[in-house]
Amino acid sequence: MPPLAELTSAPAAQPSIPRELLTEELLARTGQVDRLAVRTDARWAKLARAHARTEASLGRLIADAPCDDTESISQSYMEQPRLPSTARR
């Protein structure tokens, strides 16, 4: 294995740094982490869409409520905990 100083000082050698420093098993994990990140982002997006549909449905229910106290219903709902933002990047 070339010394680290040689690898870091020669621009042509830069792409070989990960191959020299990481095992094949660790290099393979990078792909796995990327795939899991994509899958997780997709699942968060799906959850966010479902949450938006729930919010819209609840808004319609509150608007159609057969009572005069929709303001307190709405206020009580707005005080409920929310899902964290899906914007990760």
C-alpha positions as CSV (number, residue, x, y, z in Angstrom):
1,M,0.0,0.0,0.0
2,P,1.4,3.4,-0.9
3,P,2.1,5.8,2.0
4,L,-0.8,8.1,2.8
5,A,1.3,11.2,2.1
6,E,1.8,9.9,-1.5
7,L,-1.9,9.3,-1.9
8,T,-3.0,12.7,-0.6
9,S,-0.3,14.7,-2.5
10,A,-0.9,13.3,-6.0
11,P,-4.2,14.4,-7.5
12,A,-4.2,11.4,-9.8
13,A,-4.1,9.1,-6.7
14,Q,-7.1,10.8,-5.0
15,P,-9.7,8.2,-6.3
16,S,-7.6,5.3,-4.9
17,I,-7.6,6.6,-1.3
18,P,-10.9,4.9,-0.4
19,R,-9.7,1.6,-1.9
20,E,-6.4,1.8,0.0
21,L,-8.0,2.8,3.3
22,L,-11.3,0.9,3.4
23,T,-11.9,-2.8,3.2
24,E,-14.2,-4.2,0.5
25,E,-16.8,-4.8,3.1
26,L,-16.9,-1.2,4.2
27,L,-16.9,0.0,0.6
28,A,-19.9,-2.2,0.0
29,R,-21.7,-0.6,2.9
30,T,-21.7,2.7,1.2
31,G,-24.0,1.4,-1.5
32,Q,-26.2,-0.2,1.2
33,V,-26.4,3.1,3.1
34,D,-27.3,5.0,-0.1
35,R,-30.1,2.5,-0.9
36,L,-31.5,2.7,2.6
37,A,-31.4,6.5,2.5
38,V,-33.4,6.5,-0.7
39,R,-35.9,4.0,0.7
40,T,-36.2,6.0,4.0
41,D,-36.7,9.3,2.1
42,A,-39.5,7.6,0.0
43,R,-41.2,6.3,3.1
44,W,-41.0,9.8,4.8
45,A,-42.5,11.3,1.6
46,K,-45.3,8.7,1.7
47,L,-46.0,9.5,5.3
48,A,-46.0,13.2,4.6
49,R,-48.6,12.7,1.9
50,A,-50.8,10.6,4.2
51,H,-50.4,13.3,6.9
52,A,-51.5,16.0,4.4
53,R,-54.6,14.0,3.5
54,T,-55.4,13.5,7.2
55,E,-55.0,17.3,7.7
56,A,-57.3,18.0,4.8
57,S,-59.9,15.5,5.9
58,L,-59.9,17.0,9.4
59,G,-60.2,20.5,8.0
60,R,-63.3,19.4,6.1
61,L,-64.8,17.7,9.2
62,I,-64.2,20.8,11.3
63,A,-65.8,22.9,8.6
64,D,-68.8,20.6,8.4
65,A,-69.2,20.2,12.1
66,P,-72.8,20.8,13.2
67,C,-71.9,23.0,16.2
68,D,-71.0,26.6,16.8
69,D,-67.8,25.7,18.6
70,T,-65.6,24.9,15.7
71,E,-63.1,27.4,16.9
72,S,-62.3,25.5,20.0
73,I,-62.2,22.2,18.1
74,S,-59.8,23.8,15.6
75,Q,-57.7,25.3,18.4
76,S,-57.5,22.0,20.3
77,Y,-56.4,20.2,17.2
78,M,-53.7,22.8,16.4
79,E,-52.2,22.3,19.9
80,Q,-51.6,18.6,19.1
81,P,-47.9,17.5,18.4
82,R,-46.9,17.4,14.8
83,L,-44.7,15.1,12.8
84,P,-41.1,16.4,12.3
85,S,-40.4,18.1,9.0
86,T,-39.5,15.8,6.1
87,A,-37.0,18.2,4.7
88,R,-33.7,16.4,5.4
89,R,-31.4,18.0,2.9
